[in-house]
């Protein structure tokens, strides 16, 4: 079984482990934020985000033949995006979570990539969803999941902007 894994499958496993570790951090931060008076908003779209990301990884794992070669430039872009994820998480620190949790009256984070744009994490995720399958020539996966992600992100960003408006 392991011998039939190609680079695409190993990368999916690595990304899945990364995301699971991030979810552990997010759960811890979410609990802290709620305990500090934080309020969750936009929870209705959260299962869709989880489903899209899970199906994206499964599609890459199953649809890309193990012997498929990869585009080195695209893989390097994907690695750079991982550095961007770390930058986002480090910049938000204890406020980083996978949910929309806001503590009324707390100032917004304006360091790291948040000095440059409002939603850098969403830009990174959108690029990841397109980049990883594209690195293996799986353009249909890149396109379909990018569209699905954009639709759910439009919903999420509206919900998040509404909550954060009072803190700007």
C-alpha positions in Angstrom: 0.0 0.0 0.0 2.7 2.5 1.0 4.7 1.6 -2.1 1.8 2.8 -4.2 1.9 6.2 -2.7 3.2 8.9 -4.9 4.3 12.4 -4.1 0.7 13.7 -4.3 -0.5 11.2 -1.8 2.4 11.9 0.6 1.7 15.6 0.3 -2.0 15.0 1.1 -1.0 13.1 4.2 1.3 15.9 5.3 -1.4 18.5 4.7 -3.9 16.4 6.5 -1.6 16.1 9.5 -0.9 19.8 9.4 -4.6 20.6 9.3 -5.4 18.3 12.2 -2.7 19.9 14.3 -4.1 23.3 13.4 -7.6 22.1 14.5 -6.2 21.2 17.9 -4.7 24.7 18.2 -8.0 26.2 17.0 -10.0 24.2 19.5 -7.8 25.4 22.3 -7.9 29.0 21.2 -11.7 28.8 20.6 -12.3 27.6 24.2 -10.1 30.4 25.6 -11.9 33.0 23.5 -15.3 31.8 24.5 -14.2 31.7 28.2 -13.0 35.3 27.8 -16.5 36.4 26.6 -16.0 35.7 22.9 -19.1 35.1 20.8 -19.2 32.8 17.7 -20.8 34.0 14.5 -21.5 32.4 11.2 -21.4 28.8 12.5 -23.8 27.7 9.8 -21.2 27.7 7.0 -18.5 26.0 9.1 -19.5 22.4 8.2 -19.3 23.4 4.5 -15.8 24.6 4.9 -14.8 21.4 6.6 -16.5 19.3 3.9 -14.9 21.2 1.1 -11.4 20.9 2.6 -11.8 17.3 3.4 -13.2 16.4 -0.1 -10.4 18.5 -1.7 -7.8 16.4 0.0 -9.6 13.1 -0.8 -10.0 14.1 -4.4 -6.2 14.8 -4.7 -5.3 11.6 -3.0 -7.6 9.4 -5.1 -7.6 11.1 -8.5 -3.9 11.8 -9.0 -2.1 8.6 -10.1 0.9 7.9 -7.8 3.4 8.0 -10.7 2.3 11.5 -11.7 5.2 14.0 -11.7 4.9 17.4 -10.1 5.7 20.9 -11.3 8.6 22.1 -9.1 7.6 25.8 -9.4 4.0 25.0 -8.2 5.3 22.9 -5.3 7.6 25.8 -4.3 4.6 28.2 -4.4 2.7 25.7 -2.3 5.6 25.6 0.3 5.6 29.4 0.3 1.9 29.4 1.0 2.6 27.1 4.0 5.0 29.8 5.3 2.2 32.3 4.8 -0.1 30.1 7.0 2.4 30.1 9.8 2.7 33.9 9.5 -1.0 34.3 9.7 -1.3 31.9 12.7 1.6 33.5 14.5 0.3 37.0 13.8 -3.1 36.2 15.3 -1.6 34.2 18.2 -4.2 33.4 20.8 -6.9 34.9 18.5 -6.4 32.4 15.7 -9.1 29.9 15.2 -11.0 28.2 12.4 -14.3 29.7 13.5 -15.4 33.3 13.7 -15.0 34.2 17.4 -15.1 37.8 18.4 -14.5 39.3 21.8 -16.5 42.6 21.9 -14.2 45.6 22.5 -11.0 43.8 21.7 -8.8 45.6 19.2 -8.3 44.1 15.8 -4.9 42.6 15.0 -2.9 44.9 12.7 0.4 43.1 12.5 2.0 40.7 10.1 0.0 40.1 7.0 -3.0 41.9 8.6 -1.1 45.2 8.0 -1.4 44.4 4.3 -4.9 43.0 3.9 -8.1 42.1 5.9 -8.3 38.4 5.2 -4.8 37.1 4.4 -5.7 33.6 5.6 -8.5 33.3 3.1 -6.3 34.4 0.2 -3.7 31.8 1.2 -6.3 29.0 1.5 -7.7 30.0 -1.9 -4.2 29.8 -3.5 -3.5 26.5 -1.8 -6.7 24.9 -3.1 -5.8 25.9 -6.6 -2.0 25.3 -6.4 -1.7 21.8 -4.9 -3.8 19.9 -7.5 -2.4 22.1 -10.3 1.1 21.1 -9.3 0.1 17.6 -10.5 -1.8 18.8 -13.5 -5.2 18.1 -11.8 -6.8 21.2 -13.2 -10.4 20.0 -12.8 -9.8 19.5 -9.0 -8.2 22.9 -8.8 -11.0 24.7 -10.6 -14.0 22.9 -9.0 -12.7 23.2 -5.5 -11.6 26.8 -6.0 -15.2 27.7 -7.1 -16.7 25.8 -4.1 -14.2 27.5 -1.8 -14.9 31.0 -3.2 -18.7 30.5 -2.7 -18.4 29.5 0.9 -15.7 32.1 1.6 -18.0 34.9 0.2 -20.6 33.8 2.8 -17.9 33.6 5.6 -16.3 36.9 4.8 -19.7 38.7 4.9 -20.4 37.1 8.3 -16.9 38.0 9.6 -16.9 41.5 8.3 -20.3 42.1 9.9 -19.0 41.0 13.3 -15.7 42.9 13.0 -17.3 46.1 11.8 -18.0 47.2 15.3 -14.4 46.7 16.3 -12.9 48.7 13.4 
